Amino acid sequence: MFAGEHHYIVPPETHLKGVCCGDWSISLPEKIEALSGSCVTINCTFDINNKYDKDLTDSAAGVWSKDEHQYNNNIVFNSSNSNFPFKGEITGKLKNKNCTTIFYNVTPNHKGTLYFRIEGNGGLKYTYTQQSVLIDVIDFPPKPTVQMLKDQMEVEVQEEVLEGSSMCLRCSAKTLCSSSPPTLTWSSTDRLHLNESSRLQLDQQKQTEIISDLNFTATHLQHGVTFICTITYQLQQRNTTAHNNITLRVQYAPKISLFSCNRTDVTVCLCEAHGNPSPKVEWFLSGRPVSNSTNTSISEERLSSTDLRSFISLHQSLTHTDTLQCVTINTHGNASQQIQLQYCSHEISFSLFSVLMGAAIGASLMMILCVIKHLFKRKHSQKRQEATTGSILTNEEHEGESVYANRAELSPAEAANYPESLHYSSIHFTNTHTESEEIMDASSLTAEYAAVHHYPAGASESSTDAQVIVNAEELKEEVKPKKSDQDL
């Protein structure tokens, strides 16, 4: 035992409560969690016997050991000597009786029970064995604490709140020592816009605590939404996080989310409502309540703990003035929606198939119109081409060079290819009515056409014959009726 050293054996005291033995006392946290790879801070204050106050100077040293019975062999830190396993510093002023200490680069070797010793001038050498601190080294940070507050009063997690209530979700965590303070962030399963505020404060054990509050007014949109609080520590070589969450349960009056009808021979309507507690649905036809009967069929389908879908089939004849109303009710209120059956089409909600069919029919009609228009233009173009080239006559039954009867009808380019020249050919007129010797009247002539072909020079006379069928209209003025022999 060192000179001037005093030992007092007393029962362990509660967390962070100082123990007094005569004039010697110390205040330490009972247990501290230290994050591996980070640092650990031990909040510490002490007192000494008054007669040693003069020995407590700026040169005093603070010492930490792991075993009170084998002090010399288990010293892990000395503020006046760096040749010990734990690296750190005493951030408090020993002269002011503040022994707050920080250890850096925490490893599993830091785990254990530590005792503090003060060493000053003269006989001031004392080990506070009556109070110790347990350091627990963890690989991951502890989960933050999440609370639900209503009107600043804590609400049980399972308790449901009423829509319109002013709410606060609070996330808190003790700040483990790190190179920079940890951060708290909120998120939600429905990605709602969150208005949060964070702050640091000391808890009842004088440990620094980080707090983040999420303030909002409860609505039905938040029912069943899970809010997640995440704490993030930035370590020297990595970041590490921990999460905790809370699911909000909101009671609210019912609301109608879907109401539609399909009117054919039988009118079928559905009404979908949601509320908490789950609502019930009632039907009214022109103001009169409707229930199951021979002419009416009502069925229900529960979609979830808050959602209900109701179907109604009306087999009776209806007038255009009849109205159908869906009313949904729970303990917090009611909601209703009405439809006039006059405006019920065969199907109120257009199906995708109907839309596609309409588009296909429209496209087909447009295509048919385009084809008809194209054929009409093509036929009109052919008629114009025939009218332009009508003066060019050819005989496909004879081979030879075509002779154009009227060069005035040719274009300048075409006329250049057929220079004007004099051609001689024998022409043979054939009477198609050889059995009659009567001369036909000009009015009885018919309009007939033929092509005149010219064969190159050197061909035989027989080969150069060409048949010409004269236009009867041109002969009417030239051919005049002759008198018969009897008239002479």
C-alpha positions in Angstrom: 0.0 0.0 0.0 1.3 3.4 -1.0 2.0 6.1 1.7 -1.0 8.3 2.3 -3.3 5.9 0.4 -6.6 5.2 2.0 -9.0 2.3 1.2 -12.6 2.2 2.2 -14.8 -0.8 1.4 -18.4 0.2 1.0 -21.4 -1.3 -0.9 -21.6 -0.2 -4.5 -23.9 2.7 -5.1 -26.3 3.6 -7.9 -25.3 4.8 -11.3 -23.5 8.1 -11.4 -24.1 8.7 -7.7 -21.1 9.8 -5.8 -20.0 7.9 -2.7 -18.6 9.7 0.3 -16.1 8.1 2.6 -15.1 10.7 5.1 -13.9 13.6 2.9 -13.0 11.3 -0.1 -15.6 10.8 -2.7 -15.9 10.2 -6.5 -18.7 10.4 -9.1 -18.5 7.9 -12.0 -21.0 6.3 -14.4 -21.6 2.8 -13.5 -21.3 1.5 -17.0 -20.3 2.9 -20.4 -20.7 1.4 -23.8 -17.8 2.1 -26.1 -18.0 1.6 -29.9 -15.1 -0.4 -31.3 -12.9 1.8 -33.4 -14.2 4.9 -31.8 -13.4 6.6 -28.5 -14.9 6.5 -25.0 -15.4 9.3 -22.5 -15.6 8.8 -18.8 -17.3 11.7 -16.9 -15.6 11.9 -13.6 -15.5 14.3 -10.5 -13.9 13.7 -7.1 -13.3 15.2 -3.7 -10.4 14.9 -1.2 -9.8 15.5 2.4 -9.4 19.2 3.1 -5.9 18.9 4.6 -4.7 17.7 1.1 -6.1 20.7 -0.8 -2.6 22.4 -0.8 -1.2 19.3 -2.5 -3.7 19.3 -5.4 -1.9 21.5 -7.9 -1.6 21.7 -11.7 1.2 19.0 -11.5 -1.2 16.4 -10.1 -1.7 13.2 -12.1 -4.7 11.0 -12.8 -4.2 7.3 -13.0 -6.6 4.5 -14.1 -6.1 0.8 -13.3 -8.1 -2.3 -13.9 -7.6 -4.1 -10.6 -7.9 -2.5 -7.2 -5.9 -5.3 -5.5 -3.0 -5.4 -7.9 -2.8 -1.7 -8.7 0.9 -1.6 -9.7 0.5 -4.5 -12.2 -2.7 -3.2 -13.8 -2.2 0.5 -14.5 -3.6 1.2 -18.0 -3.3 5.0 -18.1 -1.3 7.7 -16.4 -1.8 11.4 -17.4 1.9 12.1 -16.6 3.3 9.1 -18.5 2.4 7.9 -21.9 4.0 4.5 -21.6 0.8 2.7 -20.8 -1.7 0.7 -23.0 -4.6 3.1 -23.1 -4.0 6.3 -25.1 -6.0 9.3 -24.1 -6.1 12.4 -21.9 -7.8 13.9 -18.9 -9.9 16.6 -20.4 -11.0 17.9 -17.0 -8.8 20.0 -14.7 -7.6 17.9 -11.8 -6.9 21.0 -9.8 -10.7 21.7 -10.0 -11.4 18.1 -9.0 -12.6 17.2 -12.5 -11.2 13.8 -13.6 -13.2 13.4 -16.9 -11.1 11.2 -19.2 -11.2 10.2 -22.9 -9.6 7.1 -24.3 -8.9 6.9 -28.1 -9.1 4.0 -30.6 -11.2 1.7 -28.5 -10.4 -2.1 -28.8 -11.7 -5.1 -27.0 -8.7 -4.6 -24.5 -10.6 -1.6 -23.1 -13.3 -3.8 -21.8 -13.3 -4.2 -18.0 -13.7 -2.4 -14.7 -11.6 0.7 -14.1 -10.6 2.5 -10.9 -9.4 6.1 -10.6 -6.4 7.3 -8.5 -5.2 10.8 -7.8 -1.6 11.6 -7.2 -0.5 15.1 -6.1 2.3 16.7 -4.1 3.2 15.5 -0.7 1.0 12.8 0.7 -1.9 13.2 -1.8 -2.1 9.7 -3.2 -5.5 8.0 -3.1 -7.2 5.2 -5.0 -11.0 5.4 -5.1 -11.9 1.8 -4.8 -15.3 2.5 -3.4 -16.6 3.4 -6.9 -15.6 2.1 -10.4 -16.8 2.2 -14.0 -17.4 -0.8 -16.3 -16.5 -0.3 -19.9 -18.3 -2.6 -22.4 -16.9 -2.6 -25.9 -19.5 -3.2 -28.7 -19.1 -3.7 -32.4 -22.3 -1.9 -33.4 -24.1 1.1 -31.9 -27.2 0.5 -29.8 -30.6 1.2 -31.4 -32.0 4.6 -30.8 -35.1 5.0 -28.6 -38.3 6.0 -30.4 -41.3 7.4 -28.6 -44.7 8.7 -29.7 -45.9 11.8 -27.9 -49.4 13.3 -28.0 -49.8 16.8 -26.4 -46.2 16.3 -25.0 -47.4 13.1 -23.2 -46.0 9.7 -24.1 -48.3 7.4 -25.9 -48.1 3.6 -25.9 -46.9 2.2 -29.2 -50.0 0.0 -29.6 -52.3 3.0 -28.9 -54.2 4.5 -31.7 -54.6 8.3 -32.1 -57.5 10.2 -33.6 -57.1 12.0 -37.0 -56.4 15.7 -36.4 -54.3 15.1 -33.3 -51.0 17.0 -32.8 -48.3 14.4 -32.8 -44.6 14.2 -32.0 -42.3 11.3 -32.8 -39.1 11.5 -30.7 -35.9 9.6 -31.5 -33.1 9.8 -28.9 -29.7 8.1 -28.4 -26.7 8.5 -26.1 -23.8 10.0 -28.1 -21.0 7.5 -28.0 -17.6 9.1 -28.3 -16.6 9.6 -32.0 -14.5 11.9 -34.1 -17.7 13.8 -35.0 -21.1 13.7 -33.3 -23.6 11.1 -34.6 -26.6 12.1 -36.7 -30.2 11.1 -36.5 -32.4 10.9 -39.6 -36.0 10.0 -40.2 -37.6 8.1 -43.1 -41.0 6.5 -43.7 -42.3 3.6 -45.7 -44.6 5.9 -47.7 -41.9 8.5 -48.4 -43.9 11.3 -46.7 -42.5 14.8 -46.4 -41.1 15.0 -42.8 -40.4 18.1 -40.8 -37.8 17.2 -38.2 -35.6 19.1 -35.7 -32.6 17.8 -33.8 -30.8 18.9 -30.7 -28.2 17.7 -28.1 -28.8 17.7 -24.4 -27.7 16.0 -21.2 -29.7 13.2 -19.8 -30.4 12.5 -16.1 -27.1 10.6 -15.9 -25.2 13.7 -17.3 -24.4 11.9 -20.5 -24.8 13.7 -23.8 -27.9 12.7 -25.6 -29.0 13.5 -29.2 -32.7 14.0 -29.8 -34.7 14.4 -33.0 -38.4 15.3 -33.0 -40.8 14.8 -35.8 -43.9 17.0 -35.5 -47.1 16.7 -37.5 -50.8 16.5 -37.4 -52.1 13.0 -37.7 -54.2 12.2 -40.9 -55.7 9.0 -42.4 -52.8 9.0 -44.9 -50.4 8.2 -42.1 -52.4 5.2 -40.8 -50.2 2.1 -41.0 -47.1 4.1 -42.0 -43.9 3.0 -40.4 -41.5 5.8 -39.3 -37.8 4.8 -39.1 -35.1 6.6 -37.1 -31.5 6.0 -38.1 -28.4 6.9 -36.1 -25.1 7.2 -38.0 -21.6 7.3 -36.5 -18.7 8.4 -38.6 -15.6 6.4 -37.5 -12.1 6.8 -38.7 -12.2 3.8 -41.1 -15.9 3.2 -41.5 -19.5 4.4 -40.9 -21.8 2.4 -38.8 -25.6 2.8 -38.3 -28.5 1.5 -36.1 -32.2 1.7 -36.7 -35.4 1.7 -34.7 -39.0 2.3 -35.9 -42.6 2.9 -34.9 -45.8 2.3 -36.8 -48.5 4.9 -36.5 -52.2 3.9 -36.1 -54.8 6.6 -36.8 -58.5 6.3 -36.3 -60.6 8.3 -38.8 -64.0 8.7 -40.3 -64.8 6.7 -43.4 -64.2 7.8 -46.9 -65.5 6.5 -50.3 -62.6 5.7 -52.7 -64.6 4.1 -55.6 -68.2 4.2 -56.8 -69.2 2.9 -60.2 -72.2 1.2 -62.0 -72.7 -1.0 -65.1 -76.3 -0.9 -66.4 -77.5 -3.5 -68.9 -80.5 -5.8 -68.3 -79.3 -5.9 -64.6 -77.8 -2.8 -62.9 -74.7 -3.7 -61.0 -72.9 -1.1 -58.8 -69.9 -1.3 -56.4 -68.9 1.0 -53.6 -65.5 0.8 -52.0 -64.9 2.6 -48.6 -62.1 2.8 -46.0 -62.0 4.0 -42.4 -60.7 3.1 -39.0 -62.5 1.3 -37.4 -63.6 -0.5 -40.6 -66.9 1.0 -41.8 -70.1 -0.6 -42.9 -71.9 0.2 -46.2 -75.6 0.8 -46.7 -77.5 1.3 -50.0 -80.4 3.6 -50.8 -82.5 3.6 -54.0 -84.2 6.9 -54.5 -84.0 7.6 -50.8 -85.3 4.3 -49.7 -83.0 1.7 -47.9 -82.2 -1.4 -49.9 -81.6 -4.9 -48.6 -81.4 -8.4 -50.0 -84.6 -9.5 -51.7 -85.8 -11.3 -54.9 -85.1 -8.2 -56.9 -81.9 -7.1 -55.1 -78.7 -8.8 -54.3 -76.0 -7.2 -52.0 -72.6 -8.8 -51.2 -69.4 -7.5 -49.5 -65.7 -8.2 -49.8 -63.3 -7.1 -47.0 -60.0 -5.9 -48.6 -58.1 -5.2 -45.4 -58.7 -4.2 -41.8 -59.8 -0.7 -42.9 -61.1 -1.3 -46.5 -64.5 -2.7 -47.5 -66.1 -3.2 -50.9 -69.8 -3.7 -51.4 -71.7 -4.9 -54.5 -75.4 -4.4 -55.3 -77.4 -6.0 -58.2 -80.8 -4.5 -59.1 -83.0 -6.9 -61.2 -86.0 -4.6 -61.1 -87.0 -2.1 -63.8 -85.7 1.4 -63.2 -86.7 4.8 -64.4 -84.3 7.5 -65.5 -85.1 9.5 -62.4 -84.0 6.8 -60.0 -80.9 7.5 -57.9 -78.6 5.1 -56.1 -76.7 6.2 -53.0 -73.8 4.5 -51.1 -73.5 5.5 -47.4 -70.6 4.3 -45.3 -70.5 4.7 -41.5 -68.2 4.1 -38.5 -67.9 5.4 -35.0 -66.1 8.6 -36.1 -68.5 9.7 -38.9 -70.0 8.9 -42.2 -69.6 9.6 -45.9 -72.0 9.2 -48.9 -72.0 9.4 -52.7 -74.9 9.3 -55.1 -75.4 8.5 -58.8 -78.3 9.1 -61.1 -79.1 6.0 -63.0 -80.1 8.1 -66.0 -76.4 8.7 -66.6 -75.3 5.1 -66.2 -74.0 3.9 -69.5 -73.5 0.2 -70.3 -70.3 0.5 -68.6 -69.2 3.6 -66.7 -65.6 2.7 -66.5 -64.1 2.4 -70.0 -62.1 -0.8 -70.3 -58.8 -0.9 -72.1 -60.2 -3.4 -74.6 -63.0 -1.0 -75.6 -60.5 1.8 -76.1 -58.3 -0.4 -78.3 -61.2 -1.7 -80.3 -62.4 1.9 -81.0 -58.9 2.9 -82.1 -58.6 -0.2 -84.4 -62.0 0.5 -86.1 -61.1 4.2 -86.6 -57.8 3.3 -88.2 -59.5 0.8 -90.5 -62.0 3.4 -91.7 -59.2 5.8 -92.4 -57.3 3.2 -94.4 -60.3 2.4 -96.5 -61.0 6.0 -97.3 -57.3 6.5 -98.3 -57.5 3.5 -100.7 -60.7 4.8 -102.3 -59.2 8.2 -102.7 -56.1 6.7 -104.3 -58.1 4.6 -106.8 -60.2 7.6 -107.8 -57.1 9.7 -108.4 -55.6 6.9 -110.4 -58.6 6.4 -112.6 -59.0 10.2 -113.2 -55.3 10.3 -114.2 -55.8 7.5 -116.7 -58.7 9.3 -118.3 -56.7 12.5 -118.8 -53.8 10.5 -120.3 -56.2 8.8 -122.8 -57.7 12.2 -123.8 -54.2 13.6 -124.4 -53.0 10.7 -126.5 -56.3 10.0 -128.3 -55.0 11.4 -131.6 -52.2 8.8 -131.7 -53.7 5.8 -133.4 -52.0 2.5 -133.7 -52.9 -0.9 -135.1 -51.4 -3.6 -133.0 -52.2 -6.3 -135.6 -49.6 -5.0 -138.1 -46.0 -4.5 -137.7 -44.3 -1.3 -139.0 -43.8 2.3 -138.3 -46.7 4.4 -136.9 -47.7 7.4 -138.9 -49.3 10.2 -136.9 -52.4 11.6 -138.5 -52.2 15.0 -136.8 -48.8 16.4 -135.8 -50.5 19.4 -134.2 -51.5 17.2 -131.3 -47.8 16.3 -130.6 -45.6 18.1 -128.2 -42.6 19.9 -129.7 -40.3 17.2 -128.4 -42.4 14.5 -130.0 -42.8 16.3 -133.3 -39.1 16.6 -133.6 -38.9 12.8 -133.6 -41.3 12.6 -136.5 -40.3 15.1 -139.2 -42.9 16.1 -141.6 -42.5 14.3 -145.0 -44.6 13.0 -147.9 -45.6 9.4 -147.9 -47.3 7.4 -150.6 -49.4 4.4 -149.8 -52.2 2.5 -151.5 -55.4 2.6 -149.6 -58.1 0.0 -150.0 -61.6 0.7 -148.8 -63.6 -2.4 -148.1 -67.4 -2.3 -148.1 -68.6 -4.3 -145.1 -71.9 -4.8 -146.8 -70.9 -6.4 -150.2 -74.2 -8.1 -150.6 -76.0 -4.8 -151.2 -75.5 -2.6 -154.2 -77.3 0.3 -152.7 -75.4 3.4 -151.8 -75.7 4.1 -148.1 -76.8 7.4 -147.0 -74.3 9.5 -145.1 -76.5 9.4 -142.0 -76.2 5.6 -142.0 -72.4 5.7 -141.7 -70.9 4.7 -138.4 -67.8 6.2 -136.7 -64.9 3.8 -137.2 -61.2 4.4 -136.6 -58.1 2.7 -137.7 -54.4 3.4 -137.7 -52.3 4.0 -140.9 -48.9 2.3 -140.9 -46.1 3.2 -143.2 -43.5 0.7 -144.2 -40.0 1.7 -145.1 -39.0 2.2 -148.7 -38.0 -0.8 -150.6 -40.9 -2.9 -149.4 -43.2 -4.5 -152.0 -46.4 -2.7 -153.0 -48.5 -5.3 -151.4 -46.6 -5.0 -148.2 -47.1 -1.2 -148.1 -50.9 -1.4 -148.4 -52.6 0.1 -145.4 -56.1 -0.1 -144.3 -57.8 3.2 -143.5 -61.1 3.4 -141.9 -62.4 6.9 -142.3 -64.2 8.9 -139.7 -67.8 8.9 -140.9 -68.5 12.2 -139.2 -66.1 13.9 -141.6 -67.7 12.3 -144.6 -71.2 13.4 -143.9 -70.6 16.8 -145.4 -68.7 15.4 -148.4 -70.9 12.5 -149.3 -74.3 13.6 -150.6 -77.2 11.4 -151.6 -77.3 10.5 -155.3 -80.4 10.1 -157.2 -81.4 6.7 -158.3 -81.7 5.7 -162.0 -85.4 5.9 -161.8 -85.2 9.6 -160.8 -83.0 10.2 -163.9 
